[in-house]
Amino acid sequence: MIAVTDSKHLSPIRRLRHKLVIAQRDPTLLIGLLLLFIFAWLIAAPILNVMLEIMTVQSGDEMRTGAEAGGMTTYYLERVFSSRMSSIIFWRPLWNTLMVAFTSMILAMVIGAILAWLLVRTNLMGRRWLSTALIIPFMLPAWTFALAWTTLFKNATIGGQPGWAEAMGLQLPDWVSYGAFPTIVIMTLNYIPFVILLVGNALRRLDSQLEEAGQMLGASKGRVALSIVFPLMRPAIMSAALLIFADAIGEFSVPYVLGLPVQFETLATSLYRAIGTQQNGVAAVFAGVILVVGMATLALDTWMMREARRFAIIGSKGAMERRQSLGILKWPAFSIALLMFFISVVIPMGALALSTVMHLPGRFNLSNFTLDYWIGTNLDTIALRNGILLSSEFWNAAWSSVRIVGSASICAGILGLLTGYIVLRSPLRSVSITLRQITFFPYLVPGIAFAAAFLTLFAVPHGPIPALYGTPIILFLALIADQMPFASRAGISAMTQLGSDVEDSARVAGAGWLRRMFSIILPIQRNALVTAVLMPFISGIKGVSLFIILAVPATDVLTTFSIRLIDFNYTQAANAVVLMIALIALLGTLLINRLTGTGLAQGLES
């Protein structure tokens, strides 16, 4: 008679030995450990290194610090936080950053929550069409709308061609054209769709019978809203607010386009300027501050969502979703929603498109229209002699974008699917938990800070690894690391829906791990793999923060090419490049929704 020993009754040491024996028959544990090593190198090491750089004397600063390069110092902390220059280089940018982030968060929450309620809980006219139309800004780069603002409202402060308003005779003050006001407006418009998605999805899951029960007990609509709806919606509202705030802290492109002309600095632009002037120690402090604020904010969001799961807000099979009649407010509500669509989509995209076919801005006579900036030759400009579609610089940047972002996205998608497999199949729970957490870590770090962290680690050689700065490899690796939160969540979500029964049957039949992976896992998870590749590709194509820090002219991509055109005041050509980027991002997002059969809200939930 054979005795079967239950591993639960073994001592911890024998239980570990039992798991290792099982793991020897399957490479799952080995692959998990290999993934942990890769992500520790790509994700954890850069962040730890930038923290060390804060206290390390940088080359060229020996005289200032009174210590040798590589030694320990508090000079950079003192310069940033308590020197005579600290109010200019740190405290003012910090105030600007917090003010812009908080104000845009509040405005986006108020407007987005109202629109979400109209779309989900009322009989708003055109509700289905508006549900898609109003989230288009979420699919586009934020700096698309910043460029649209300068196209419309640029004044003579920085020279070059005037905006449409000034070309029509309107003299605009600087605070309208640049600085805090337009930055807040653009960031608000960019975050409103995010609120619509998260809050709207939470409203969709809320059982309307709860509200009706309150009204049947005599509670007014206001009391029902405050005592029933708002408490149940609070997790979604707070989560959206915290995610917006954390993202706004590290936003670079909008303050760069709209703030720098009037010296309106934020932490992100101050970090960029410090790197550009080779103040690496100061840049490390800025990156550390942005990193800590972003991590603290999103850690608070994670804790709140964990607390929210203690309360059930999803109705049972009998849950009902009744929409309230707007009555006499039907047309005003529709007008507000339609106006928001025009403000956030039609006007900015239309202004960008029209600007690319005009010689002079704001003049609508037929002789002023041209296709020179698209297909013209021998243009009267120094840095761009042909229209972008005939420009070798544009196509080189486009090819670099597709090559670097595409290859990084494919690798991120494969690694994401493997991560999902290991998280669900690992024989060691510690490996599963650590892998899940470390791949999500880049989401806690604003992009500009993560790029700076990557630069500090890979700009110099480490052992057998040469200095990677100035090569496509550093962009490739940074994109993989930065996009792992999306890729790994897609992989984990897909593997959660795939039970182990099919694979166990193949194992019993003698199929090895590679045979099971290529014959069972990959064919079943084909759509999940496509999603895990496309999501990083779209995010990478429209991203700015990583490229603006890590790219050089030899590794020019579409985003840095357009930024360079902006710096040359080639507005029409820059807008044309941005439209091409926006078109790629929009089509890619729609392709994901078509392939997966889900909307953006479901993707954000995971």
N, C-alpha and C positions, 0 to 999 in steps of 0.2 A: 504494500500500500504506500503510495507516494504522498508525502505531506506537502501541502502548498502553503508557503509562508506569505502572509499579507505584509507588504512593505510598510504599511502604516504602523505595525507593531514592532518594527525594528528600531534600534538605537539610531541617533542622528548620523553617526559615522557609517554604520552599516547601510542606512538608507541612502546616503550619498554614494557609497560604493555600489549599491544596487542600481542607482540611476546611471552611474558611469558605465556599468556593464551594459545596460540597455543602450546607452548612447553610442557605444562602440559599434553596434550593429547598424547605426543610422548616423549620417553625417550632420544631422540637424544641429547638435550641440556645437560641433566644430565650426559650422557655418555661422552660427550665432556669435561665437567668440570672435571669428574673423570680422563680422559686421561691427561688433563692438569696438574692435581695434581701429577699423576704418573710420568710424564716426567719432571716436575719441580723438583721432588725428585731425579730422576735418572740422569738427564742431567744438569739442571741449578745449583742445590745445590752443586755438587762436584766441578764445575768450580768456583763458588763464594767462596767456602770454601778454595780452594788452593790459591786464591788471598788473603784471610784473613790470611792464614798461613804464607805468606811472612812477615807480620808485627806482628806476634804473637811469643812470646818467647816459645820455645819448651822445653819440660822436659829434664833436663840435661845441659841446656845452661844458667842457672841462673848466674853462675860465669862470663861467657864471656859477657853476655849482661848487667849485673848489675841490673837485674829486675827479678821479680818472674815469674814462668811459667804461661803462659796465658796472661801476660801483653803485652803492645805494645812496639815495638822496630824497629829500622832501622838497627840493627846489620847485618842481613843477606844481605840486599841490599848493605851495605858498604863493607862487606866481598867479595861479588861477583863482584861488579863494581869498587871499588876504594882501596882495600887493597893491601898489598905487594904480596899477592898470586893471585890476580885477573887475572893477565896476564896468569897464568898457568891454573887456574881452570875455567876461563870464556872466556877471550878475544881470547886466542889461539883456544879453541874448537869452539867459535863462528866463527872465521875466517875459520877454517877447514870446518865447516858446510856450510857456505855461498859459499866458493870456490867449494866444491864438488857439492852442489846443483846447482849452476849457471853453472858450466862447463858441468855437465851431462845433464842439461836442454838444453844448446846450441847444444851439440853434438847429443842428441836424436832428437831435432827439425830438424836439418839439414838432418841427415840420414833418419829419419822417413818421413819427407816431400817429399824427393826424392823418397823413396819407395812408398809412397802413390800416388804420381803422376804417377809413372810407373804402378801401379796396377789398377788405376782408369781411367787414361786419355790416355793410350797408348795400343798398341796391343802386350803387353809383352807376350812372350811364357809362358805357364803354369800359366796364370794369376789367374784362379779360384783356382787352387791348392795352389799357393803361398799366396793367400789372406787369407787362413786358416792357412797355415804352419807358416807364419811369425808372427802371433799373439799368437802362443802357449806360448811364455815366459810370456805373460800377464796373463795366466791362472795359472802360477806356482809361488810359493813363491820366493821372491827375493833372499833369502839366499840359495836357491838351487844352484844358479850360483856362489855364494860366496864359498860354499863348493867345487864345481867343480874346482874353481880357486886354492884353497889350495891343492886339490888332484893333480893337474897338476904342480903347480909352488911353492909349499911349500919348503922352504930351512931349514937349520939347526938352525936358530935363536932361535926357541922355543923348539927345541928337538923333540923327537918322530920320527915317520917314515918320511922319506923324500918324497917330491913330485916326480912325474914321471920324470920331467926334471932333477932333481938332481940325481935320481937313474940311469939315462942314462948318467951321467957324466957331465952335464951342471951345472956350479956354478952360481946361480942367486943372484944378489944383493937384499938387503932388499926392495928397492923401487919398484922392480918388484913383489916380493912375497907379500908384505904387504904395508899398508899405503894408500896414496891419489890415486896413479895411479890405482891399481886394484879396489879400491872402485869406482872411476869414471867410469872405464870400465864396471863393473858389473851393476852399476845403469843406465848407458846409455843403455846397452843391455836390461835391464828390462823395460825402458820407451819407447823405440822405437816402440813397438807394440801399446802403448797408442796413440802416435802421428799418426801412420798409421790409427787407428780407427777413431779418431776425424777429422783429416785433410782429410783423404780419404772420410769420409762421407760427409764433406762439399764440396769437389770436385765433388762428385757424384750428389749433388743437384745443382751445378752451371750449368746454361744453356750454352752449347757450342756455341749457336748462338750469344751470346754477343762477344765472341772472334772473330768469323767469321765476325761480323759486323765491328769490329775494323780493321781487316785485309783488308776488302773490301774498307775501307776509306783510305787505304794506310799506316797504322801503321805496323811497323815491329813486329816480334814475341816478341822481347824484350820489345818494347813499350807496346804491348798488355798485356804482363805479369805484367809489372810494373804499368800500368795505369788502367787496368781492373781487371785482375785476383787477384793480390795481395790485392788491397783495399777491394774486396769482400771476400777474404779469411782471412783478417786480424783478424776478431773476433775469428774464429776457431783457428788460429795460436796462438794468444795471450792467448786464453783460455787454450789450451793445454800446453803452456809454463808456465802459472801461476799455473795450477794444478800440473804439474810436480815439480815445485819449492817448492810449499807448501808441497807436499808429501815427497820430498827429505829432507826438513828441519827436519822432525820428524822420518826419517828412522833410525832404530836401528840395525837390524840384520846384514846388510852388514858391517857397520863400526865395529860392535862387532867382527865379524869373521875375518875381514881383517885388522882392525886398531889397536886393543888393543895389539897384539903381539909386536908392535913397538911404543906403547904409542901414537898412532894417535887418539886423542880424538875428538869427536863431541859433540854437546849439548845433544844429545840423550844418548850417552854412559856416559857422565859426569853426567847426571841425574840418570842413573842406578847405577853408582858408588856411588853417594851421598846417595842414598837410602840404598845401601848395607852397607855403613859405618855409617848409622843412622844420617846423617846430614840432617834432615828433612826440616829445614828452608832453607838451601842452595838448596836442591832439589826442594822446592816450587818455589824459584826464577827461577831456570832453567826451570821448567814446565811453569811458567808464561811467560817467554821469548819465548819459543817455541810456546805456545798458542797464544800470541799476534802476532807473525810473521805469523803463519799459518792463523789466522783469518783475518789479514790485507790483506794478499795475496789473499785469496779466496773472501773476500769482494770486492776487486778490480776486480776480475774475474766476480763476480755477477753484478757489476755495468757495466762492459764492455759488458756483454751479454745482459743486459737490453738496453743499447745504440744500440747494434747491431740489436735488433729486430725492431728498427725504419726504417731499410733498408731492402727491400725485396731482398733476394738472391736466393729464390726458384723460379724456372721457372714455367710458367703456364702450361696448358694442352699441349701447343705446344712446351714445353721445349725439347731440344734434347741433347743427350750425345754422341758426335762423338769422337772416339778414334784416336789419332794421330799415324801415322806409324813411327816406329823407324828406318826403313831403314837399313843402314849398322850398326847401333847401336843395332840391334836386339839381336845378340849373346852376346855382352859385357853387355848389360842391364840384360839379363837373367842370365849371370854368376855372376853379382854383387848380384842380388836377391838370387840366389842359395847359394852363398858364405855366405851371411848374415844368411840364414837358418842354414847352417852348423855351423857357429860361435855361434849362439844364441841358438840352439836347439840340433843338433846332437852331437857336441863335448862335451858340458857340461853334457848332459844327458848320453851320451855314457861313458864318463870318470867316472861319478858317478856309473853307473851300473857295469862297469868292475872293479872298485875299490872294490866293495863288494864281488867279487869272486876271489880276489888275496891275498895271504899271504903277499907278499912284493910288494910295488908299482912299476910300470914301468917295471916289468919283465914278459915277455910274453911266457916263456917256459911252457910246459904243466904241469910240476910238481908244478908250483907256483899257479895253479888255485885250488880253493876250494869253497865249499858251507858252510864252518864252520860258517861264519858270518850270514847265514840265518837259517841253520838247524843243526849246530854243537852242541856238548855237551862237558862239562868239558873243556872249553877253558882256555888257560893259561893267563887269565886276572882276575883282582881283582873284579871289579864292574860289570862285565858281564860274567857269567859262561857259558851261552848257546847262540846259535844264536838267533836272534831277534824273529823268528817265534816260537821258543821253550822257549822264555823268558817270565816268568810271569810278569816282569816289563813292557815289551812292551805291552802285552795284557791288563794289568791294565791301562796303559796310554792310550791305544786305546779305552778301554771301558769308561774311564773318558772323553776322547775327545768326543766320540759319545754321551754319556749321558749328559754332560754339554752343549756342543755346540748344540747338537740336540734339547734338551729341550728349550734352550734359543732361538734357531731359530724358533721353533714352536710358542713360545710366541710372538717373534718379528713379525712373519708373521701374526698372528691373530691381534695383536695390529696395524700392518701396514694397514691391510684391514679395521679395525675399524676406523683408522685415516683417510683413504681415504673416508670412508662413511661419517664421521662427517664433514670433510673439504667441501664436496660437498652438504651435507644435513643440516648443522647446521643453525638454524633460526637466530643466532647471528653471524654476519660477523666477529666480533672481535675474537670470539672463533675459527673460521675457520682459520683466518690469523695467530693467535698466535700458534695454533697447527701445522700448516704447517711449521712455522719458527723454533719452538723449536725442532721438530723431525729432522730437517736438521742440527741443530747446531753441533752435533758430527762430521759431515763431515768437519767442519771448524777447528777442533782441532786435531792435530797429535796424533796418538794412544798412544805414549809413555807419552805425557802430560796428556791425558785423563785418562790413567791408574794411573798416579801419583795423579791426582785430586781425583779419586775414592778411592785410598788408604788413602789419608789424611782425607776423610770424614768417611769412614767405618772401619778404623782401631781401632777406639775407640767407646764406646757405646754412644748413643744419646737418652736419655729418655728411652722409652720402647724397643728401637732397640738395641740389644747387638752388641759388636764388631764382625764384620763378617770376618776379615782377618784370613786366614788359613782355611776357610771353602769353600765348592763348591758354596755356595750362592753368595759370592761376585763376583766370576767369572760369574755365571749365570746372575746376575743383570748387571754387566759391559758389557757383551756381548749383552744383550738386548738393552741397551742404545747405545752402539757403532754401532750396526747394524741397528738402526732405520732409518737412511737416506735411505738405500736401501729398507727396508721393507715398509716404508711409501710412498716412491715414486712409488713403484710397486702398492700399494693400491690406491693411488690417480690416477695414470694412468689408472688403471682398472675401477675405479668408474666413471672417466670422460667419458668413452665410454658407460656407462650404464645409460640410461635416467631414469627419475623418473616415467614415465608413468605406467610401469608394477607394481611398488610398490604402486602407487596411486590407481590403480585399485583394488589391494588386500586390501588396507586400506578401500576403499569404501565398499568392500564386507565383511568387519568386521574382517579381519585378524589383529592380534596384531603384535607388533614389533618383538618379538621372532619368531613368525610363519613366518613373511615376511623374516626375516633374514635366517632362516634355510631352508625354502621352495623355496625362490626366489634368494636372494643375493648370498648365498654360492654355490648353484649348478651352477649358471651362472658364478661366479667368481672362479671356482675351479682351473683353470690353473693359474690365477693370484695369488691365495693363495699358490699354489705349488712353484711358482717363488719367492714369498715373503719369503718362508721358505728356499728354496734351496740356494738363494743368500747369506743370512747371514750364512748359514751352511758352504758353501765353503770358504767364507771370514774368518770365525772363525776357521775352521780347519787349514788353512795355516797361520793364524796370529801369531805374536810373541810378539808384544809390550805389549798387555794386560796381557798375561800369564807370561812373564818374570818378571813383576812387582808384579802381584797379586797372582800367584800360589806359593804353597809351596810343599815340597816332598809328603805330604799327598794328595795333589790335582794335582799330576803330570799328564800332558797331553802329547800328542805326540811331540809337539814343545819343551816343557821344557825337556822332556826325551832326545830328540836329542841334545839339547844344553848341557845337562849334559854329554853326551857321548863325545861331542866336547871338553869340559873342561878336560875330562880324556884322551884326545888324542886317543880315539877309533874311528879312522877315518872311517874304513870300516863299523862298526855297525851304526855309526851316518849317513853315507851316505845311508845305507839301510833304516833307518827310514824315512829320508827325501824323498827318492824315493816313499815310501808308501804314505806319505802326498801329494806329487806331483801327484801321480796317482789318489788319491781321488779327489783332486781339479780339475784335468783335466777332469775326467769322469763326475763330477758334473756339470762343465761348459757346456760340450757337451750335457748333459741331459737337462739343461735349454734351450739351443738353439733348441733342438729337440721338447720339450714340447710346447714352445712358438712360434716356427716357425720364430724367429727373430735372428739376429746376435748380437754380442757384441756392435756394433756401435749404434744400436737402443737403447740398454739398457743404454749406456753411455749418450745418448742425454737426457733422462728423468731425 
